[in-house]
Amino acid sequence: MSNRTFACLHCRKLQRKPAVTHGIPCPHCGRECICVHWKLHVPAPRKKRKWDKFWQQYLLELRLIEQFRAGLIRHSMYLPLLNQFWPYVPKEALRKSERNSDRQWRRAKLAGRRTLS
């Protein structure tokens, strides 16, 4: 398995740990570290201006992704730091089968059936 970068924002320390671990405590202050996307280069903690700008933008983009998934953002968005485009597709534009697939899956799960017809 590959390692991921974990960062403690409180004491500005970076560490590399296996990707399967979650909730890594900081070895210096004990607070939980944040896992950074594997494609991103985190600036050195001693470069305070770059460090602060990076984390401000990264945490903003993570919040935007959470809001988009929750349905609070109703437009397409581009995240420059992660280099990702999130297209918004209204439910009216989806085919009827795609709109109802989640409902059918829940009904089948409640009924105890594994396959959908």
N, C-alpha and C positions, 0 to 999 in steps of 0.2 A: 504494500500500500504506500501511497505517496504521503508526504507530510504537508500540513497546512500551516499557514501563519496565523497565530493568535496574538492579539494586542490587548494590553491593559491601558485603558485611556487615562486612568487615574495617575499611575506612576510612569507612564510612557515607556513601557518595556514590551519588546517583541519576543516571541518564542515560537519554535517549530515543533509541532506534535503530529502524531498520526491523524489522518482524516476522520477516522471512525469515532473519535472521542468528542463529547459534547460537554459544555459547561466546565471548561478548564479554569481552575483557580490560578490567580497570579502567584508566583512563588515569592514575590516581594511583599505585596500588600494583602493577598488573600481574596481580593475581589474577582468576580467572574470576568474572563477575557472574551473578546469578540473575535469570531472567526472571520477572516478576510477571504473574499473570493479569490480563487487560485490564480486567476489571470492578472490580478492587480499587483502593481509594485507599490509597497507602502514606503513613504519617505522616511528617512532616518529620524528618530525621535529628537536628536539634538538640533535639527533644523525646524525650529518651533513654528515659524510662519507656514512652511509647507505642510508640516504635520497637522496643524490646526485646520488649514484649508482643506486638506485631504479628508480628514475625519468629519468635518462639517458637511462636505459634499456627499461622502459615502453614506453617512447616517440619514441624510435627507433622501437619497435615492432608495435606501431600504424602506423608509417610511412611505415613500410614494408607491413602491411595489406592494406593500401591505394594503394601502388604501385602494389601489387598483384592483387587487384580488378581492377585497371586500365590497367592491362595486361603488365606492364613493367617488371615483374619478371616472367620468363618462366621456373621455376623449383619448385619442392616441397620444402616446408620450415617448420621448427619446431620452435615455439616460446616458449622458456623455461619459461619465467615469466608467461605468460598466459596459459602455458601447452596446447598449441593447435598445431595440425598438419594441414597444408594447402596443400593438394595434387594438383599438377598441372596436368591437363588433357588437352592435345592438342585438338584443334577442329577436327582434322582428326580422333581422336579416338572416338568422339561422333557419335551416330547414326544420320542418315540424318534427321530424324524427330526432334531430339533435336537441331540440328544446325539451322533448319529453323523455329523452333517454335517462336522465337522472331520476325523474319521477318513477319510471318503469323499474329502474334498478332498485330503488328503495322498496317498492311494492314487492318485487320478487324476493328481495332479501327478507322482508317481513314474513312472506309466505313460506320461506324456507327453500325456495327453488334456486338452483344455481344458474340455470340457463334462461335466457330471454327469448321470446318468440317474436 
